[in-house]
Amino acid sequence: MADLLWLSDDQWTVIKPFMPVHQPGPKRKDDRKIVSGILHLLN
C-alpha cells in the first residue's frame, strides 16, 4: 500500500531535473517521497 504514494519512474524522470541540488542546510530527505506525499495531500 505504501507504493501508492510513489511517482512512477517516468514521472520522476521529468520532475527530477527541477529539484534543487547542493543547497546549504540539513541533508535533504528523499525528494521523490516528499513530492509524492505533497501530491497525495493535494489530490
DRENMIKOL-736096 format. One record per residue (C-alpha): residue number from 1; residue in three letters; z, x negated, y. Coordinates in nm, 4 decimals, m for minus. Each point is the difference from the previous one (the first is absolute). Example, Ala and Ser with C-alpha at 12.3 -4.5 7.8 and 13.67 -1.06 7.14 Angstrom:
BEGIN
> i; aa; w; u; v
> 1; ALA; 0.7800; m1.2300; m0.4500 $
> 2; SER; m0.0660; m0.1370; 0.3440 $
END
This chain:
BEGIN
> i; aa; w; u; v
> 1; MET; 0.0000; 0.0000; 0.0000 $
> 2; ALA; 0.0579; m0.2940; 0.2362 $
> 3; ASP; m0.3734; m0.0742; m0.0260 $
> 4; LEU; m0.0738; 0.3127; 0.2030 $
> 5; LEU; 0.0951; m0.1751; 0.3246 $
> 6; TRP; m0.2274; m0.3013; m0.0438 $
> 7; LEU; m0.3303; m0.0244; 0.1780 $
> 8; SER; m0.2927; m0.0633; m0.2304 $
> 9; ASP; m0.1393; m0.3540; m0.0187 $
> 10; ASP; m0.3112; 0.1092; 0.1899 $
> 11; GLN; 0.2064; 0.1606; 0.2782 $
> 12; TRP; 0.2257; m0.3048; 0.0294 $
> 13; THR; m0.3022; m0.2324; 0.0182 $
> 14; VAL; m0.1141; 0.1867; 0.3124 $
> 15; ILE; 0.3455; 0.0069; 0.1657 $
> 16; LYS; 0.1295; m0.3498; m0.0861 $
> 17; PRO; m0.2033; m0.1952; 0.2614 $
> 18; PHE; 0.1730; 0.2018; 0.2742 $
> 19; MET; 0.3516; m0.0967; m0.1084 $
> 20; PRO; 0.1739; m0.2621; 0.2183 $
> 21; VAL; 0.0502; m0.3482; m0.1406 $
> 22; HIS; 0.2180; m0.2935; 0.1045 $
> 23; GLN; 0.2311; 0.2140; 0.2142 $
> 24; PRO; 0.3380; m0.1334; 0.1167 $
> 25; GLY; 0.3130; 0.1649; m0.1310 $
> 26; PRO; 0.1219; 0.0989; m0.3431 $
> 27; LYS; m0.2214; m0.0380; m0.3054 $
> 28; ARG; m0.2386; 0.2933; m0.0376 $
> 29; LYS; 0.0477; 0.2480; m0.2820 $
> 30; ASP; m0.2801; 0.1349; m0.2192 $
> 31; ASP; m0.2419; 0.1354; 0.2633 $
> 32; ARG; m0.1904; 0.2083; m0.2549 $
> 33; LYS; 0.3165; 0.1790; m0.1078 $
> 34; ILE; 0.1124; 0.0568; 0.3614 $
> 35; VAL; m0.3376; 0.1447; 0.1070 $
> 36; SER; m0.0100; 0.2201; m0.3105 $
> 37; GLY; 0.3456; 0.1362; 0.0849 $
> 38; ILE; m0.0970; 0.0727; 0.3606 $
> 39; LEU; m0.3123; 0.1850; m0.1134 $
> 40; HIS; 0.2066; 0.1950; m0.2515 $
> 41; LEU; 0.2431; 0.1123; 0.2705 $
> 42; LEU; m0.2816; 0.0997; 0.2352 $
> 43; ASN; m0.1763; 0.1993; m0.2691 $
END
